[in-house]
């Protein structure tokens, strides 16, 4: 029996002969001589959907990034060069996973090649042709798989597509380049770029290009770049940089909207991008861009993403927008040595852009302010990774409808800031995907976006969690809040308990394989929800006479009170009361309740979700786990039979911005929130949810006056 070298879920995607596309999740298994994939994880003797025999004639072709139904996936093609029709296409949402598979498959090929003593063995060199600026990697070209038979010696494991487009300037290696003058692209001022430090702000070093010419025309803008260090892997940062959906709002303050115009090849695409500036927005017209984006991965593990403006027939000038011009720009994402076990990456972001405009475009203050606004995205990346538990990004780019000849086709003039082509909601995208997907040639009953079944080890973990919850039921009839409980999905202005399986948490083997499991049962019972208002911020709400925490304390129950504080001219608080019969001595929950604030801030985790709401809100809130104590200010009050957590949402600019977006449309939203204590060691795994809540279509007018007094019998924190 062949030994399994590597296995896991990957993506199967492509386009049928009639033009419709499909995308499925499949379980791939790589053995010493065979690559196969299955509809589900194989148990026993299961016939695979497709197999490919691996020998010395096999090759792994890097197809780069492809877009399917708005999802960007990293595509690999494994084939036999002598029988090119024998091949398997596979892809991953994460480039790191694609590179792992590529390396594993090439290792098997090399071993098979060596075992037969093939004199024309493929070189496993890691050299890159990047130093020449030309692609000598035949797999990166859009060639037929059999075309590379003329290349007896191949350079593998590089990702540079068809090479750098002629119009794109690679500023990451510029030995003797000069400054491009827009009016005459062939004219270059003969000088090497030199930089000088102009500012240190937000943890970044900001550089400006030294101009050595005595006179430059207005159209020739100055390049600026920001350099910072982010505690994350290159792959995680690259995934965020490549994404153009709502996740970009979390770190790029200059982003308003982005979409795909044309996919040139796996490494080059044409994008449309709208910029968000705050420099006198009432008087300054907004800017948009149409540009070519090229990316590559170097052999040192660094990523290069390059920008350059260009015209496109399907992306003409838009009414209400000034079309800016990127002369040079992009990101360089380079790995650094880890520190204290945490990955570190240097991120460089350069922009040389002509903002156009007949008047304000010539104001140096406007140009510098706008450039700094864009470069601050590096600080946004650093803060995002420092304040979140994990960031798993499946890069997405909304597809753009034809925007050509808007001056002729669209006689209706739109106001600045409106979208001529509304962004589809995720539900609409998924619905469209279902109608566009064709059945795989290997199966008659495959579904779009097939969800893998729960693995045995995950099911076992869930069962273990269920066993820990086998306690006597708590009588809930004596508890109440001013927001009613209603389990009907269509009800409004109410709450219910969210199913723990709506959330994924760290499993028993998380530190070995990063596996996550379904949340399962909660450790604590949600008994009531209060929606309060006052003229001042409401701290320590558990001291309210008659509140659920007081009633629970009288009954000998322990309460966890989560007080989400919403700032404003009128202050609001949404308060959740979770109870349990007792805290298990030595448990993670007990250590959290009795620990100090530093420990609590490093462990309290929130997993948010917006099952129902507008696309922009769902994307802004996201579903990424967040360590609350690192993202916002949290105050802990430890009473005899309760722990209250006052979460000041207004203490974070990012959180306050998202809150402003959410609060304005709160009556249209259904929001899920799960709270848990993060497990940081193996003996604390698997994680367990403290509790979860779903609030539906909350009415602001439902809030009641808190009635809190300035003097109280408040229980002081023991911290």
C-alpha positions as CSV (number, residue, x, y, z in Angstrom):
1,X,0.0,0.0,0.0
2,X,1.4,3.4,-1.0
3,X,2.3,5.8,1.8
4,X,0.3,9.0,2.1
5,X,2.7,12.0,1.6
6,X,0.2,14.8,2.1
7,X,-3.6,15.2,2.1
8,X,-6.2,17.9,2.7
9,X,-9.0,20.0,1.3
10,X,-8.3,21.9,-1.9
11,X,-10.4,23.7,-4.5
12,X,-11.5,22.3,-7.9
13,X,-12.5,25.1,-10.2
14,X,-12.6,25.7,-14.0
15,X,-14.9,26.5,-16.9
16,X,-17.0,24.1,-18.9
17,X,-17.0,24.0,-22.6
18,X,-20.3,25.8,-22.8
19,X,-18.7,28.7,-20.9
20,X,-20.1,28.2,-17.4
21,X,-17.7,27.9,-14.5
22,X,-17.7,25.7,-11.4
23,X,-16.0,25.7,-8.1
24,X,-16.0,22.8,-5.6
25,X,-14.1,21.7,-2.5
26,X,-12.4,18.3,-2.9
27,X,-10.3,16.2,-0.6
28,X,-6.8,15.5,-2.3
29,X,-4.5,12.7,-1.3
30,X,-0.9,12.6,-2.5
31,X,0.8,9.2,-2.3
32,X,4.3,8.1,-3.3
33,X,3.0,7.3,-6.9
34,X,-0.5,8.7,-7.1
35,X,-2.4,12.0,-6.8
36,X,-6.1,11.6,-6.3
37,X,-9.1,13.6,-5.1
38,X,-12.4,12.6,-3.5
39,X,-15.7,14.2,-2.8
40,X,-15.3,13.5,0.9
41,X,-12.4,12.4,3.1
42,X,-11.9,8.8,2.2
43,X,-12.8,6.2,4.8
44,X,-11.9,2.6,3.8
45,X,-12.0,1.5,0.1
46,X,-13.4,4.5,-1.6
47,X,-13.1,5.1,-5.4
48,X,-11.5,8.5,-6.1
49,X,-13.2,10.9,-8.5
50,X,-9.9,11.1,-10.4
51,X,-6.3,9.9,-10.2
52,X,-3.0,10.8,-11.8
53,X,0.0,8.5,-11.7
54,X,3.1,10.4,-10.6
55,X,6.4,9.6,-12.3
56,X,9.4,11.5,-13.6
57,X,7.5,12.9,-16.6
58,X,5.1,14.8,-14.4
59,X,5.2,18.5,-13.9
60,X,3.6,21.1,-11.7
61,X,2.6,24.2,-13.5
62,X,1.9,27.4,-11.6
63,X,-1.2,29.1,-13.1
64,X,-1.1,32.0,-10.6
65,X,-4.3,33.7,-9.5
66,X,-7.6,33.0,-11.1
67,X,-10.9,34.6,-10.2
68,X,-14.1,32.4,-9.9
69,X,-17.3,33.9,-8.7
70,X,-15.4,36.7,-7.0
71,X,-13.1,34.4,-5.2
72,X,-9.4,34.6,-6.0
73,X,-7.7,31.1,-5.9
74,X,-4.1,30.1,-6.5
75,X,-4.2,27.5,-9.3
76,X,-1.8,24.5,-9.9
77,X,-1.9,22.1,-12.8
78,X,-0.3,18.7,-12.4
79,X,0.2,16.8,-15.7
80,X,2.3,14.3,-17.5
81,X,4.4,16.0,-20.2
82,X,4.2,12.9,-22.5
83,X,0.4,12.6,-22.1
84,X,-0.7,16.2,-21.5
85,X,-4.4,15.3,-21.4
86,X,-3.6,13.4,-18.2
87,X,-3.7,16.2,-15.7
88,X,-5.4,17.4,-12.5
89,X,-6.2,21.1,-11.8
90,X,-6.2,22.1,-8.1
91,X,-6.3,25.4,-6.3
92,X,-6.2,27.0,-2.9
93,X,-7.7,30.1,-1.4
94,X,-4.4,30.5,0.5
95,X,-1.2,30.9,-1.4
96,X,0.8,29.3,1.4
97,X,-1.3,26.1,1.1
98,X,-0.8,26.1,-2.7
99,X,3.0,26.4,-2.2
100,X,3.0,23.5,0.3
101,X,1.2,21.3,-2.2
102,X,3.5,22.4,-5.0
103,X,6.6,21.5,-3.0
104,X,5.2,18.1,-1.8
105,X,4.2,17.1,-5.4
106,X,7.6,18.2,-6.8
107,X,9.4,16.2,-4.1
108,X,7.5,13.1,-5.1
109,X,8.3,13.8,-8.8
110,X,12.0,14.2,-8.0
111,X,12.0,10.9,-6.1
112,X,10.4,9.1,-8.9
113,X,12.7,10.7,-11.4
114,X,15.8,9.7,-9.3
115,X,14.5,6.1,-8.8
116,X,14.5,5.4,-12.6
117,X,17.9,7.1,-13.1
118,X,16.6,9.6,-15.6
119,X,19.5,11.5,-17.2
120,X,17.2,14.5,-18.1
121,X,16.2,15.0,-14.5
122,X,14.3,18.2,-13.8
123,X,16.5,20.5,-11.8
124,X,15.0,21.3,-8.4
125,X,16.8,24.6,-8.4
126,X,15.3,27.5,-6.4
127,X,17.0,30.1,-8.6
128,X,14.8,32.9,-9.9
129,X,15.1,34.7,-13.2
130,X,14.0,37.9,-11.5
131,X,17.5,39.3,-11.7
132,X,17.2,39.5,-15.5
133,X,13.7,40.9,-15.5
134,X,12.6,38.2,-17.9
135,X,10.7,35.0,-17.4
136,X,12.6,31.8,-18.1
137,X,10.0,29.7,-16.3
138,X,8.0,28.0,-18.9
139,X,5.3,26.9,-16.5
140,X,4.4,30.5,-15.8
141,X,3.4,31.2,-19.4
142,X,0.0,30.4,-20.8
143,X,1.4,27.6,-22.9
144,X,0.0,24.2,-23.6
145,X,1.4,21.7,-21.1
146,X,3.2,19.8,-23.8
147,X,5.0,22.9,-25.1
148,X,7.7,22.7,-22.3
149,X,9.0,19.4,-23.7
150,X,11.5,21.5,-25.6
151,X,13.1,22.7,-22.4
152,X,15.2,19.9,-21.0
153,X,16.3,21.9,-18.0
154,X,13.6,23.7,-16.1
155,X,13.7,26.3,-13.4
156,X,10.9,25.5,-11.0
157,X,9.2,27.0,-7.9
158,X,9.0,30.6,-9.1
159,X,5.8,32.5,-9.7
160,X,6.3,35.4,-12.2
161,X,3.5,34.8,-14.7
162,X,4.3,35.9,-18.2
163,X,6.9,38.3,-16.8
164,X,6.7,41.9,-15.9
165,X,4.4,43.9,-18.4
166,X,6.4,46.4,-20.4
167,X,4.4,49.3,-19.1
168,X,4.8,48.5,-15.4
169,X,7.9,49.9,-13.6
170,X,9.5,47.6,-11.0
171,X,10.6,50.0,-8.3
172,X,11.8,47.1,-6.1
173,X,14.9,46.8,-8.2
174,X,16.0,50.1,-9.6
175,X,19.7,50.3,-10.1
176,X,19.7,53.4,-12.3
177,X,16.2,54.4,-13.0
178,X,14.9,57.9,-13.2
179,X,11.7,59.8,-12.8
180,X,9.1,59.3,-15.5
181,X,7.5,62.3,-17.0
182,X,3.9,61.6,-17.9
183,X,3.7,63.8,-21.0
184,X,6.5,61.9,-22.6
185,X,6.9,58.3,-21.3
186,X,10.1,57.8,-23.2
187,X,11.7,60.7,-21.5
188,X,13.6,59.8,-18.3
189,X,15.5,62.1,-16.1
190,X,18.9,60.3,-15.8
191,X,19.2,59.8,-12.1
192,X,19.1,57.1,-9.5
193,X,16.4,57.3,-7.0
194,X,17.5,58.5,-3.6
195,X,15.2,58.8,-0.6
196,X,15.2,60.9,2.5
197,X,13.2,60.5,5.7
198,X,10.5,63.1,6.1
199,X,8.5,61.7,9.0
200,X,8.0,59.0,11.5
201,X,4.3,58.5,12.3
202,X,2.0,55.7,13.3
203,X,5.0,53.4,13.7
204,X,6.1,54.0,10.1
205,X,9.1,55.6,8.5
206,X,7.9,57.9,5.6
207,X,10.3,58.6,2.8
208,X,10.2,61.1,0.0
209,X,12.1,60.9,-3.2
210,X,14.9,63.4,-3.6
211,X,14.4,65.3,-6.8
212,X,17.7,66.2,-8.5
213,X,16.2,68.2,-11.3
214,X,16.1,71.9,-11.0
215,X,12.6,72.0,-12.6
216,X,9.8,69.5,-12.9
217,X,6.5,69.9,-14.6
218,X,3.3,69.8,-12.5
219,X,2.3,66.5,-14.0
220,X,5.5,64.8,-12.7
221,X,4.6,63.9,-9.1
222,X,7.0,63.0,-6.3
223,X,7.2,59.4,-5.1
224,X,6.7,58.6,-1.4
225,X,7.0,55.4,0.4
226,X,6.2,54.0,3.9
227,X,8.2,51.3,5.6
228,X,6.9,49.4,8.6
229,X,7.1,46.0,10.4
230,X,4.0,43.8,10.7
231,X,3.8,40.8,13.1
232,X,2.3,38.4,10.5
233,X,3.4,36.1,7.8
234,X,4.1,37.3,4.3
235,X,1.3,35.1,3.0
236,X,-1.3,36.6,5.3
237,X,-0.3,40.2,4.4
238,X,-0.2,39.3,0.7
239,X,-3.8,37.9,0.9
240,X,-5.1,41.2,2.4
241,X,-3.2,43.3,-0.1
242,X,-4.6,41.4,-3.1
243,X,-8.2,41.5,-1.8
244,X,-10.5,44.2,-3.0
245,X,-13.7,43.4,-1.0
246,X,-15.0,44.6,2.3
247,X,-12.0,43.2,4.3
248,X,-10.0,46.1,2.9
249,X,-12.0,48.6,4.9
250,X,-10.4,47.2,8.1
251,X,-6.9,48.4,7.2
252,X,-6.9,50.7,4.2
253,X,-8.5,54.1,5.0
254,X,-8.2,55.3,1.5
255,X,-10.3,52.5,0.0
256,X,-13.8,53.1,-1.1
257,X,-14.6,50.5,-3.7
258,X,-12.7,48.1,-6.0
259,X,-13.5,45.6,-8.8
260,X,-11.9,43.4,-11.4
261,X,-12.0,44.8,-15.0
262,X,-10.0,42.1,-16.7
263,X,-7.9,39.1,-15.7
264,X,-4.9,39.1,-18.1
265,X,-3.2,36.0,-16.7
266,X,-2.5,34.4,-13.3
267,X,-0.2,37.3,-12.3
268,X,-1.6,40.3,-14.0
269,X,-5.0,41.9,-13.8
270,X,-6.7,45.3,-14.6
271,X,-8.5,46.8,-11.6
272,X,-10.9,49.6,-11.0
273,X,-10.4,51.4,-7.7
274,X,-12.1,54.3,-6.0
275,X,-10.2,56.4,-3.4
276,X,-11.6,57.8,-0.2
277,X,-9.9,61.1,0.8
278,X,-11.0,63.4,3.7
279,X,-9.3,66.6,2.4
280,X,-12.2,69.1,2.1
281,X,-14.6,66.5,0.6
282,X,-17.3,69.0,0.1
283,X,-15.2,70.9,-2.4
284,X,-12.8,68.3,-3.9
285,X,-14.1,65.8,-6.4
286,X,-13.4,62.2,-5.5
287,X,-10.6,60.3,-7.4
288,X,-10.7,56.9,-9.1
289,X,-8.2,54.7,-10.8
290,X,-7.9,52.2,-13.6
291,X,-4.6,50.4,-13.3
292,X,-2.7,47.2,-14.1
293,X,-1.6,45.1,-11.1
294,X,1.2,42.6,-11.4
295,X,2.5,40.3,-8.6
296,X,5.2,37.7,-8.2
297,X,6.7,35.6,-5.4
298,X,10.5,35.7,-5.1
299,X,12.5,32.7,-4.0
300,X,13.4,34.4,-0.7
301,X,9.7,34.2,0.3
302,X,9.0,37.9,-0.4
303,X,6.1,39.2,-2.5
304,X,6.1,42.1,-4.9
305,X,2.9,43.8,-6.0
306,X,3.3,46.5,-8.7
307,X,0.8,49.1,-9.9
308,X,0.7,51.3,-13.1
309,X,-2.3,53.1,-14.6
310,X,-3.6,52.2,-18.0
311,X,-6.7,52.8,-20.1
312,X,-9.2,50.1,-20.7
313,X,-12.2,50.0,-23.0
314,X,-14.5,48.6,-20.3
315,X,-13.4,51.2,-17.7
316,X,-13.9,54.6,-19.1
317,X,-14.1,57.9,-17.1
318,X,-16.9,58.0,-14.6
319,X,-19.2,61.0,-14.1
320,X,-18.5,62.7,-10.7
321,X,-14.9,61.3,-10.5
322,X,-11.5,62.6,-11.5
323,X,-9.4,59.8,-13.0
324,X,-6.0,59.9,-11.2
325,X,-2.9,58.4,-12.8
326,X,-0.5,56.0,-11.0
327,X,3.0,56.4,-12.5
328,X,4.6,53.9,-10.2
329,X,3.4,52.1,-7.0
330,X,2.8,48.9,-5.1
331,X,4.0,46.8,-2.2
332,X,7.1,44.8,-1.3
333,X,6.4,42.3,1.5
334,X,9.6,40.8,2.8
335,X,10.1,38.2,5.6
336,X,12.2,39.1,8.7
337,X,13.5,36.9,11.5
338,X,10.8,36.0,14.0
339,X,10.9,37.5,17.5
340,X,9.5,35.8,20.6
341,X,8.0,33.1,18.3
342,X,6.0,35.6,16.3
343,X,6.5,36.0,12.5
344,X,7.7,39.5,11.4
345,X,7.4,41.0,8.0
346,X,8.7,44.3,6.5
347,X,6.1,46.0,4.4
348,X,7.1,48.7,1.9
349,X,4.4,50.7,0.2
350,X,5.3,53.1,-2.6
351,X,3.1,55.5,-4.5
352,X,3.9,58.0,-7.2
353,X,0.6,59.3,-8.4
354,X,-0.7,62.3,-10.3
355,X,-4.1,63.2,-8.7
356,X,-5.0,65.4,-11.7
357,X,-7.7,68.1,-11.3
358,X,-7.5,71.6,-12.7
359,X,-6.9,73.3,-9.4
360,X,-6.5,71.3,-6.2
361,X,-4.4,68.7,-8.0
362,X,-1.6,71.3,-8.0
363,X,-1.8,72.1,-4.3
364,X,1.2,70.4,-2.6
365,X,-0.7,70.1,0.7
366,X,-3.5,68.2,-1.1
367,X,-1.0,65.9,-2.8
368,X,1.0,65.2,0.3
369,X,-2.1,64.7,2.5
370,X,-3.5,62.2,0.0
371,X,-0.3,60.3,-0.4
372,X,0.1,60.0,3.4
373,X,-3.5,58.9,3.6
374,X,-2.8,56.0,1.2
375,X,0.6,55.1,2.7
376,X,-1.0,54.8,6.2
377,X,-2.5,51.5,5.0
378,X,0.8,49.9,6.2
379,X,0.0,51.1,9.8
380,X,-3.6,49.7,9.3
381,X,-2.1,46.3,8.5
382,X,0.1,46.4,11.6
383,X,-2.8,47.4,13.8
384,X,-5.2,44.8,12.3
385,X,-2.8,41.9,13.0
386,X,-1.9,43.2,16.5
387,X,-5.5,43.4,17.5
388,X,-6.9,40.2,16.1
389,X,-6.4,36.6,17.0
390,X,-6.0,35.3,13.5
391,X,-6.6,36.7,10.1
392,X,-7.6,34.2,7.4
393,X,-8.3,35.9,4.2
394,X,-9.8,34.4,1.1
395,X,-9.0,37.2,-1.3
396,X,-12.0,38.4,-3.2
397,X,-12.5,40.9,-6.1
398,X,-16.0,41.8,-7.1
399,X,-16.5,41.5,-10.9
400,X,-17.2,44.8,-12.6
401,X,-19.9,45.4,-15.2
402,X,-18.9,47.2,-18.4
403,X,-18.2,50.8,-17.5
404,X,-17.3,51.9,-21.0
405,X,-18.5,55.2,-22.6
406,X,-20.4,56.4,-19.5
407,X,-20.6,59.8,-21.0
408,X,-22.7,58.3,-23.9
409,X,-24.4,55.3,-22.4
410,X,-25.3,56.9,-19.1
411,X,-27.0,60.3,-19.6
412,X,-28.1,60.4,-16.0
413,X,-25.3,62.1,-14.1
414,X,-24.6,60.5,-10.7
415,X,-23.5,62.4,-7.7
416,X,-20.0,61.9,-6.4
417,X,-19.6,58.9,-4.1
418,X,-22.4,56.8,-5.6
419,X,-21.7,53.5,-7.3
420,X,-22.7,53.2,-10.9
421,X,-22.7,49.4,-10.5
422,X,-23.9,48.2,-7.1
423,X,-21.8,45.6,-5.3
424,X,-23.6,42.3,-5.1
425,X,-24.4,41.0,-1.6
426,X,-22.8,37.7,-0.7
427,X,-26.2,36.0,-0.9
428,X,-26.6,37.3,-4.5
429,X,-23.1,36.1,-5.4
430,X,-23.7,32.7,-3.9
431,X,-27.0,32.5,-5.7
432,X,-25.5,33.5,-9.0
433,X,-22.8,30.9,-8.4
434,X,-25.3,28.1,-8.0
435,X,-26.9,28.9,-11.3
436,X,-23.6,29.2,-13.1
437,X,-22.0,26.0,-11.8
438,X,-22.0,22.9,-14.0
439,X,-21.6,19.4,-12.8
440,X,-18.0,18.1,-12.6
441,X,-17.2,15.6,-15.3
442,X,-16.4,13.1,-12.5
443,X,-19.7,13.3,-10.7
444,X,-23.4,13.7,-11.4
445,X,-24.4,15.1,-8.1
446,X,-21.9,17.7,-7.0
447,X,-23.0,20.9,-5.4
448,X,-21.5,24.3,-5.6
449,X,-19.4,25.2,-2.6
450,X,-19.5,21.7,-1.1
451,X,-19.0,21.9,2.6
452,X,-16.7,19.2,4.0
453,X,-18.4,16.9,6.5
454,X,-17.3,17.1,10.1
455,X,-14.2,15.1,10.6
456,X,-14.2,12.3,13.3
457,X,-11.7,14.2,15.5
458,X,-13.8,17.3,15.3
459,X,-17.0,15.3,16.2
460,X,-15.2,13.7,19.1
461,X,-14.1,17.2,20.4
462,X,-17.7,18.4,20.1
463,X,-18.9,15.4,22.0
464,X,-16.3,16.0,24.7
465,X,-17.6,19.6,25.0
466,X,-21.1,18.4,25.2
467,X,-20.2,16.0,28.1
468,X,-18.7,18.9,30.1
469,X,-22.0,20.7,29.8
470,X,-24.1,17.9,31.3
471,X,-25.4,19.9,34.3
472,X,-28.8,20.4,35.7
473,X,-31.0,22.8,33.8
474,X,-31.2,26.3,35.3
475,X,-34.7,27.7,35.8
476,X,-34.9,30.7,33.5
477,X,-38.4,31.8,34.5
478,X,-37.2,34.2,37.2
479,X,-34.8,36.2,34.9
480,X,-35.8,39.0,32.6
481,X,-34.4,41.9,30.7
482,X,-36.0,44.7,28.8
483,X,-35.3,43.0,25.5
484,X,-37.5,39.9,25.0
485,X,-36.3,36.5,23.9
486,X,-37.9,35.1,20.7
487,X,-36.6,32.1,18.9
488,X,-38.5,32.9,15.7
489,X,-36.1,33.9,12.9
490,X,-38.5,36.5,11.6
491,X,-39.1,38.3,14.9
492,X,-37.8,41.8,15.5
493,X,-36.4,43.7,18.5
494,X,-35.5,40.5,20.3
495,X,-32.7,38.1,21.1
496,X,-32.1,34.4,21.1
497,X,-29.2,32.0,21.8
498,X,-27.0,31.5,18.8
499,X,-26.1,27.9,17.9
500,X,-22.5,27.2,18.9
501,X,-22.0,25.4,15.7
502,X,-22.2,28.8,13.9
503,X,-18.7,29.4,15.1
504,X,-15.3,27.6,14.7
505,X,-12.9,27.5,17.5
506,X,-9.5,26.0,18.2
507,X,-9.5,22.2,18.3
508,X,-7.4,19.8,20.3
509,X,-4.6,19.7,17.8
510,X,-4.6,23.4,16.8
511,X,-1.0,24.1,17.7
512,X,0.1,21.2,15.4
513,X,-2.1,21.6,12.4
514,X,-4.2,24.8,13.0
515,X,-7.4,22.7,12.9
516,X,-10.6,24.2,14.2
517,X,-13.8,22.6,15.3
518,X,-17.4,23.6,15.6
519,X,-18.2,25.6,18.8
520,X,-20.8,23.1,20.2
521,X,-22.5,23.7,23.5
522,X,-21.9,26.7,25.6
523,X,-20.4,26.6,29.1
524,X,-22.8,29.2,30.4
525,X,-26.5,30.0,29.9
526,X,-27.6,33.3,28.5
527,X,-30.5,34.4,30.7
528,X,-31.3,38.0,29.8
529,X,-30.4,41.0,27.6
530,X,-30.8,44.7,28.7
531,X,-30.8,47.6,26.3
532,X,-30.0,50.8,28.3
533,X,-29.5,54.5,27.7
534,X,-28.2,57.4,29.8
535,X,-26.6,60.8,29.5
536,X,-23.3,59.4,30.6
537,X,-21.4,56.2,30.0
538,X,-22.9,53.3,32.1
539,X,-20.2,51.5,34.1
540,X,-20.7,48.6,36.4
541,X,-24.4,47.9,35.4
542,X,-24.4,44.7,37.5
543,X,-25.1,47.0,40.5
544,X,-28.6,47.8,39.2
545,X,-31.2,46.7,41.7
546,X,-33.2,43.8,40.3
547,X,-31.0,43.1,37.2
548,X,-30.4,39.5,36.1
549,X,-27.0,39.4,37.8
550,X,-28.5,40.4,41.2
551,X,-31.2,37.8,40.9
552,X,-28.6,35.1,39.9
553,X,-26.4,36.0,42.8
554,X,-29.3,35.6,45.2
555,X,-29.8,32.1,43.8
556,X,-26.2,31.2,44.3
557,X,-25.3,31.3,40.5
558,X,-22.2,32.9,39.0
559,X,-22.8,35.5,36.3
560,X,-20.6,36.8,33.5
561,X,-21.9,40.3,32.5
562,X,-20.8,41.7,29.2
563,X,-21.6,45.4,28.8
564,X,-21.1,46.7,25.3
565,X,-20.9,50.5,25.7
566,X,-21.9,52.6,22.7
567,X,-20.8,56.3,22.9
568,X,-22.7,59.3,21.6
569,X,-24.7,62.3,22.7
570,X,-26.9,59.7,24.3
571,X,-24.9,56.7,25.7
572,X,-26.2,53.2,25.1
573,X,-25.3,49.9,26.6
574,X,-26.3,46.4,25.5
575,X,-25.8,44.0,28.4
576,X,-25.7,40.2,28.2
577,X,-26.0,38.1,31.3
578,X,-24.5,34.6,31.2
579,X,-24.8,32.3,34.2
580,X,-23.5,29.0,35.4
581,X,-24.0,27.0,38.6
582,X,-20.4,27.3,39.6
583,X,-16.9,27.8,38.3
584,X,-14.8,24.6,38.1
585,X,-11.7,25.1,40.2
586,X,-8.6,25.3,38.1
587,X,-10.5,25.6,34.8
588,X,-9.6,28.2,32.2
589,X,-12.9,30.0,32.9
590,X,-12.1,30.2,36.7
591,X,-8.6,31.4,36.0
592,X,-10.0,34.1,33.7
593,X,-12.6,35.2,36.3
594,X,-10.1,35.4,39.1
595,X,-7.1,36.6,37.1
596,X,-5.6,40.0,36.7
597,X,-6.5,42.5,33.9
598,X,-3.4,41.7,31.9
599,X,-4.4,38.0,31.7
600,X,-8.0,38.8,30.9
601,X,-7.1,41.3,28.1
602,X,-4.9,38.7,26.5
603,X,-7.5,36.0,26.6
604,X,-11.0,37.4,26.1
605,X,-12.1,36.7,22.6
606,X,-15.1,37.8,20.5
607,X,-16.2,36.0,17.3
608,X,-18.7,38.3,15.5
609,X,-21.0,37.5,12.5
610,X,-23.7,39.3,10.6
611,X,-26.1,36.6,9.2
612,X,-28.4,39.3,7.9
613,X,-27.5,42.8,6.8
614,X,-26.2,44.9,4.0
615,X,-23.1,43.7,2.1
616,X,-21.0,46.7,3.4
617,X,-21.9,46.0,7.0
618,X,-21.3,42.2,6.7
619,X,-17.9,42.8,5.2
620,X,-16.9,45.6,7.6
621,X,-17.8,43.5,10.7
622,X,-16.4,40.3,9.2
623,X,-16.2,37.1,11.2
624,X,-12.5,37.1,12.3
625,X,-11.9,36.3,16.0
626,X,-10.8,39.4,17.9
627,X,-9.1,39.7,21.3
628,X,-11.3,42.4,22.8
629,X,-8.8,43.5,25.4
630,X,-6.3,44.4,22.7
631,X,-8.7,46.0,20.3
632,X,-10.6,48.3,22.8
633,X,-10.5,49.3,26.4
634,X,-12.1,46.8,28.8
635,X,-12.8,47.4,32.4
636,X,-13.3,44.4,34.7
637,X,-15.4,44.4,37.9
638,X,-15.2,41.3,40.1
639,X,-18.1,40.9,42.4
640,X,-18.7,38.1,44.9
641,X,-20.8,36.1,42.4
642,X,-20.2,37.8,39.1
643,X,-17.6,39.3,36.7
644,X,-18.6,42.3,34.7
645,X,-16.7,43.3,31.6
646,X,-17.3,46.9,30.4
647,X,-16.3,47.1,26.7
648,X,-15.7,50.7,25.6
649,X,-16.3,50.5,21.9
650,X,-15.5,54.2,21.5
651,X,-11.9,53.7,22.7
652,X,-10.9,52.4,19.3
653,X,-11.0,54.5,16.1
654,X,-11.5,51.5,13.9
655,X,-14.2,50.0,16.1
656,X,-15.9,53.3,16.4
657,X,-16.0,53.7,12.7
658,X,-17.5,50.3,12.2
659,X,-20.0,51.0,15.0
660,X,-21.0,54.2,13.3
661,X,-21.8,52.2,10.2
662,X,-23.7,49.5,12.1
663,X,-25.6,51.8,14.5
664,X,-27.2,53.7,11.7
665,X,-28.8,50.5,10.2
666,X,-29.1,48.5,13.4
667,X,-32.9,47.9,12.8
668,X,-32.0,46.0,9.6
669,X,-29.4,43.7,11.1
670,X,-29.2,40.2,12.7
671,X,-25.9,40.0,14.6
672,X,-24.3,36.9,16.2
673,X,-21.7,37.2,18.9
674,X,-19.8,34.5,20.7
675,X,-17.5,35.0,23.7
676,X,-14.8,32.7,24.9
677,X,-11.5,32.5,26.7
678,X,-8.6,31.9,24.2
679,X,-6.5,28.8,24.7
680,X,-2.8,29.5,24.5
681,X,-1.4,26.2,25.5
682,X,-2.1,22.6,24.5
683,X,-3.5,21.6,27.8
684,X,-6.1,24.3,27.5
685,X,-7.4,22.9,24.2
686,X,-9.9,22.5,22.8
687,X,-11.5,25.9,23.3
688,X,-15.0,26.2,24.6
689,X,-17.6,28.9,24.1
690,X,-18.6,30.8,27.2
691,X,-21.8,31.8,25.5
692,X,-23.3,33.2,22.3
693,X,-26.1,35.5,21.4
694,X,-28.1,36.6,18.4
695,X,-29.8,40.0,18.4
696,X,-32.3,40.7,15.7
697,X,-33.5,44.1,14.3
698,X,-33.0,46.0,17.6
699,X,-34.9,49.3,17.8
700,X,-33.0,52.2,19.3
701,X,-36.3,53.5,20.8
702,X,-36.5,50.2,22.9
703,X,-33.6,51.3,25.2
704,X,-34.7,52.3,28.7
705,X,-33.1,54.7,31.1
706,X,-30.5,52.8,33.2
707,X,-31.5,54.3,36.6
708,X,-27.9,53.9,37.8
709,X,-27.0,56.1,40.8
710,X,-23.6,57.7,41.3
711,X,-23.2,56.1,44.7
712,X,-23.6,52.4,44.9
713,X,-22.6,49.3,46.8
714,X,-20.3,48.5,43.9
715,X,-18.1,45.5,44.4
716,X,-14.6,46.5,43.7
717,X,-12.4,44.6,41.4
718,X,-9.9,42.4,43.2
719,X,-7.2,43.1,40.6
